[in-house]
Amino acid sequence: MNMENRYELILSSVVKEYVDLAIPISSSLICEKYEFSLSPATIRAVMLDLENDGYLYQPHTSAGRIPTDKGFRYFVDVLMSESNLTKCEQKSLQVETLKLKAQNKMLARTTAKLLSAMSGNLAISGIIDSEEYYKSGLQNLLTQPEFSSLDSVCKIAEIVDYLDESIENLSRELKNKSEIEVFIGKENPISKADECSMVVSKYNLESGEKGLLAIIGPKRMKYSHNVSLIEYLKKLLGG
């Protein structure tokens, strides 16, 4: 589909509202909250077109709509604006990173905890050269509404079971890449994590070793904020 401006505006608004509310988003909510100079009928028609083209889906009749993997991918690649960390977040990362560098043995483990706390998601940090990885924030995933059912909890347990092996494979794939990668849903290289998204990147330590940072969360994660977190932390850890 050749995205026209109004299609992009409405898709972006649906994604943003779904990230915040975690419920299907209705055309009436978009009409009330956003000043698009479009009639409610036009907004409904655009959302239907977006659904027919695979960017949104309706979980059940009379419900609002939820972004698909394709919708999230278009948002991340085309519509997402850059998000700058607040001065408070930057200061916190600077202070904690200085502490970490003074205790290099705990670097990967403590970085995972820091990244998890600031993203509200599951975080992974490790040294690729030594294949030493730490994870933190599993509880953050389990408290998300998407993962409240027993079936979802079992899927999260499977992700954790396969996590070490998956991260080692991912580290090898990223070894010669420096940019931040975003994987959405079924794109996710982490085994069993097709209901999650991941923001991941390698970085270089001052010692010459290569590290890895990753954030795993629901598909409605705050992509721009998580990309900014990893980008800023990479710079601090790289010295």
C-alpha positions, 0 to 999 in steps of 0.5 A: 500500500502506498501510504498517504499522509492521513494513513500514516497519521492514523497508523501512528496514532493507533500505535502510540495509543496502544503502547500507552493503553494496551487495549484495542484502539477505536476510531472514536478514541482517535477522533476525540483525541487527535485533531486530524480535520477528518470526519469520524466516518473517514477515520473508520474507513482509513482504519478499515483500509489499514486492516485490509492491508495488514497494518492493523487487526481487529481481535474480535467483532465490535472491538477496536484495532491493534497494530500487527507486526507489519504495522509496528515495523512501518512505525519503527522504520518510517514514522517513529520520531527520535526520542531524547533521554531526559536530563535526569535519565542521562545523569543517572546513566552517567553516574551508574556507568562511572560506578560500573567502570570502577567495578569491571567484574560486575559490569555486565550483570549490573548493566542488565539491572540498570537497563531493565530498571530504566526500560521497564522490560527484560534486559540482557547485557554481556561480553561477547568475547567471553560469552558471558551474559546476564539478564534482569527484569523477567518480572517486568515482562510477566506484569505486562497485560499481554502476558497475564494468561497461563499460556503466556506465562508458559511462553515466557518461561520457554523464552528464558529456557532458550535464552542463553543459547539464543543470545550466543547465536545472536551475538555471533550474528551481530559481531561485525555490526555496530548499529542498533537492530530492532526485531518485531514479533516473528522477526525475533531471533530469540527462540519462542519470542514471537510475541515480543520485540527486541532492541539490541546492539553490540558495543566496544569496551575501552579494553577492546572487548565487544559487549552486547546490550538488549531489551526484550519487551511486548510488541507495544514497547516504547521503541524510540525510548529503548533505542535511545537508552541503548544508544546512550549506554553504548557511548558511556560504556565505550568511553 
